[in-house]
Amino acid sequence: MNLLFFLTPKSEVVYVEDTDSLRQVLERMEYHTYQAIPMINKFGHYAGTVTEGDLLWFIKDHMPFDMRKAENICIGDVPRKRENLPVSIRASMEDLMSKVVNQNFVPVTDDQDCFIGIITRKDMINFLHRELTKRREKEQDG
């Protein structure tokens, strides 16, 4: 099976750019109620995943929080505690599964390492549930 079957394309994914301000990222994450969001650089390459925890630890360690000051901090400069590792468009299903177990979503890159979308853990679990249900129904009928 091809992992493109599970892909949510970049055009449908909420992401941030590494030059976005801390304030922009906070507001985007709040608006969409996301706990983590993919980050790309100016070339469209996957640059990491920003989490609520990354933002909170950065604010705690670097500034008494002020939304006006947050406008001047590039999100690419905020350290991340954990990386959501991407998979290549050519990755095996085994490689995808090993990552989706530990990540809510897996970023997908093309042959030039450009971000092209994500595969969510929820989509993988839903697929596996449907397949299991089909097998059970087949066994009951046969």
C-alpha positions as a Markdown table, in Angstrom:
| # | Residue | x | y | z |
|---|---|---|---|---|
| 1 | Met | 0.0 | 0.0 | 0.0 |
| 2 | Asn | 1.2 | 3.5 | -0.9 |
| 3 | Leu | 1.4 | 6.1 | 1.9 |
| 4 | Leu | -0.2 | 8.7 | -0.4 |
| 5 | Phe | -3.5 | 6.9 | 0.3 |
| 6 | Phe | -3.4 | 8.5 | 3.8 |
| 7 | Leu | -1.9 | 11.9 | 2.9 |
| 8 | Thr | -3.6 | 15.2 | 3.8 |
| 9 | Pro | -2.0 | 17.5 | 1.2 |
| 10 | Lys | -0.2 | 20.7 | 2.2 |
| 11 | Ser | -3.0 | 22.8 | 0.8 |
| 12 | Glu | -5.3 | 21.4 | 3.5 |
| 13 | Val | -2.8 | 21.5 | 6.3 |
| 14 | Val | -2.4 | 24.4 | 8.8 |
| 15 | Tyr | 1.3 | 25.0 | 9.1 |
| 16 | Val | 3.6 | 27.9 | 10.1 |
| 17 | Glu | 6.8 | 29.3 | 8.5 |
| 18 | Asp | 10.0 | 29.6 | 10.5 |
| 19 | Thr | 9.9 | 33.3 | 10.0 |
| 20 | Asp | 6.4 | 33.7 | 11.5 |
| 21 | Ser | 6.4 | 35.5 | 14.9 |
| 22 | Leu | 5.7 | 33.8 | 18.1 |
| 23 | Arg | 2.5 | 35.8 | 18.4 |
| 24 | Gln | 1.3 | 34.6 | 15.0 |
| 25 | Val | 2.0 | 31.0 | 15.9 |
| 26 | Leu | 0.3 | 31.3 | 19.2 |
| 27 | Glu | -2.8 | 32.8 | 17.6 |
| 28 | Arg | -2.9 | 30.2 | 14.8 |
| 29 | Met | -2.6 | 27.4 | 17.2 |
| 30 | Glu | -5.3 | 28.9 | 19.5 |
| 31 | Tyr | -7.7 | 29.5 | 16.6 |
| 32 | His | -7.4 | 25.9 | 15.3 |
| 33 | Thr | -7.0 | 24.4 | 18.8 |
| 34 | Tyr | -3.9 | 22.5 | 17.8 |
| 35 | Gln | -1.3 | 21.3 | 20.3 |
| 36 | Ala | 1.3 | 20.9 | 17.6 |
| 37 | Ile | 1.8 | 22.4 | 14.1 |
| 38 | Pro | 4.3 | 21.7 | 11.3 |
| 39 | Met | 6.8 | 24.4 | 10.4 |
| 40 | Ile | 8.4 | 24.9 | 7.0 |
| 41 | Asn | 11.2 | 27.2 | 5.9 |
| 42 | Lys | 11.2 | 29.7 | 3.0 |
| 43 | Phe | 12.2 | 26.9 | 0.5 |
| 44 | Gly | 9.1 | 24.9 | 1.6 |
| 45 | His | 11.3 | 22.3 | 3.4 |
| 46 | Tyr | 9.9 | 20.7 | 6.6 |
| 47 | Ala | 11.8 | 22.5 | 9.5 |
| 48 | Gly | 10.2 | 20.8 | 12.5 |
| 49 | Thr | 7.1 | 20.7 | 14.5 |
| 50 | Val | 6.2 | 23.4 | 17.1 |
| 51 | Thr | 4.3 | 22.3 | 20.1 |
| 52 | Glu | 2.4 | 24.1 | 22.9 |
| 53 | Gly | 5.1 | 22.9 | 25.3 |
| 54 | Asp | 7.9 | 24.4 | 23.2 |
| 55 | Leu | 6.1 | 27.8 | 23.2 |
| 56 | Leu | 5.4 | 27.7 | 27.0 |
| 57 | Trp | 8.9 | 26.7 | 27.9 |
| 58 | Phe | 10.4 | 29.4 | 25.7 |
| 59 | Ile | 8.1 | 32.0 | 27.2 |
| 60 | Lys | 9.0 | 30.8 | 30.7 |
| 61 | Asp | 12.7 | 30.9 | 30.1 |
| 62 | His | 13.1 | 34.0 | 28.0 |
| 63 | Met | 10.5 | 36.6 | 28.7 |
| 64 | Pro | 7.9 | 38.0 | 31.0 |
| 65 | Phe | 5.1 | 37.5 | 28.5 |
| 66 | Asp | 4.0 | 40.4 | 26.4 |
| 67 | Met | 2.1 | 39.9 | 23.2 |
| 68 | Arg | 3.8 | 42.9 | 21.7 |
| 69 | Lys | 7.2 | 41.5 | 22.3 |
| 70 | Ala | 6.1 | 38.1 | 20.9 |
| 71 | Glu | 5.6 | 39.9 | 17.5 |
| 72 | Asn | 9.4 | 40.3 | 17.3 |
| 73 | Ile | 10.4 | 36.6 | 17.9 |
| 74 | Cys | 10.7 | 34.3 | 14.9 |
| 75 | Ile | 9.2 | 30.9 | 15.7 |
| 76 | Gly | 12.2 | 29.3 | 14.0 |
| 77 | Asp | 14.3 | 30.6 | 16.9 |
| 78 | Val | 12.2 | 28.8 | 19.5 |
| 79 | Pro | 13.9 | 25.6 | 20.6 |
| 80 | Arg | 11.9 | 22.4 | 20.2 |
| 81 | Lys | 12.1 | 19.7 | 22.9 |
| 82 | Arg | 11.0 | 16.9 | 20.5 |
| 83 | Glu | 11.2 | 16.4 | 16.8 |
| 84 | Asn | 8.4 | 15.0 | 14.7 |
| 85 | Leu | 10.5 | 13.2 | 12.2 |
| 86 | Pro | 9.2 | 13.3 | 8.6 |
| 87 | Val | 8.9 | 10.4 | 6.1 |
| 88 | Ser | 9.8 | 10.6 | 2.5 |
| 89 | Ile | 7.1 | 10.1 | -0.1 |
| 90 | Arg | 8.9 | 6.8 | -0.9 |
| 91 | Ala | 8.9 | 5.5 | 2.7 |
| 92 | Ser | 7.6 | 2.1 | 3.4 |
| 93 | Met | 4.4 | 1.5 | 5.4 |
| 94 | Glu | 6.6 | 0.0 | 8.1 |
| 95 | Asp | 8.6 | 3.2 | 8.4 |
| 96 | Leu | 5.4 | 5.2 | 8.5 |
| 97 | Met | 3.8 | 3.0 | 11.2 |
| 98 | Ser | 6.9 | 3.3 | 13.4 |
| 99 | Lys | 6.6 | 7.0 | 13.4 |
| 100 | Val | 2.8 | 7.3 | 13.7 |
| 101 | Val | 3.0 | 5.3 | 16.9 |
| 102 | Asn | 4.9 | 8.1 | 18.6 |
| 103 | Gln | 3.6 | 11.2 | 16.8 |
| 104 | Asn | 0.1 | 12.6 | 16.3 |
| 105 | Phe | 0.9 | 13.3 | 12.7 |
| 106 | Val | 3.8 | 12.5 | 10.4 |
| 107 | Pro | 5.1 | 15.2 | 8.1 |
| 108 | Val | 5.7 | 13.9 | 4.5 |
| 109 | Thr | 8.3 | 15.3 | 2.2 |
| 110 | Asp | 8.9 | 14.8 | -1.5 |
| 111 | Asp | 12.2 | 13.9 | -3.3 |
| 112 | Gln | 13.5 | 17.5 | -2.8 |
| 113 | Asp | 12.7 | 17.4 | 0.9 |
| 114 | Cys | 9.8 | 19.8 | 0.4 |
| 115 | Phe | 6.9 | 19.5 | 2.8 |
| 116 | Ile | 3.9 | 18.1 | 0.9 |
| 117 | Gly | 1.5 | 17.2 | 3.7 |
| 118 | Ile | 0.8 | 15.1 | 6.8 |
| 119 | Ile | -0.5 | 11.7 | 7.7 |
| 120 | Thr | -2.4 | 11.7 | 11.0 |
| 121 | Arg | -2.5 | 8.9 | 13.5 |
| 122 | Lys | -6.3 | 9.2 | 13.5 |
| 123 | Asp | -6.4 | 8.4 | 9.8 |
| 124 | Met | -4.1 | 5.4 | 10.2 |
| 125 | Ile | -6.2 | 4.1 | 13.2 |
| 126 | Asn | -9.5 | 4.6 | 11.3 |
| 127 | Phe | -8.0 | 2.7 | 8.3 |
| 128 | Leu | -6.9 | -0.2 | 10.4 |
| 129 | His | -10.2 | -0.3 | 12.2 |
| 130 | Arg | -12.1 | -0.5 | 8.8 |
| 131 | Glu | -9.7 | -3.3 | 7.6 |
| 132 | Leu | -10.2 | -5.3 | 10.9 |
| 133 | Thr | -14.0 | -4.9 | 10.6 |
| 134 | Lys | -13.9 | -6.1 | 6.9 |
| 135 | Arg | -11.9 | -9.2 | 8.0 |
| 136 | Arg | -14.2 | -10.0 | 10.8 |
| 137 | Glu | -17.2 | -9.7 | 8.5 |
| 138 | Lys | -15.5 | -11.9 | 5.9 |
| 139 | Glu | -14.7 | -14.6 | 8.5 |
| 140 | Gln | -18.3 | -14.5 | 9.7 |
| 141 | Asp | -19.7 | -14.9 | 6.2 |
| 142 | Gly | -17.2 | -17.6 | 5.2 |
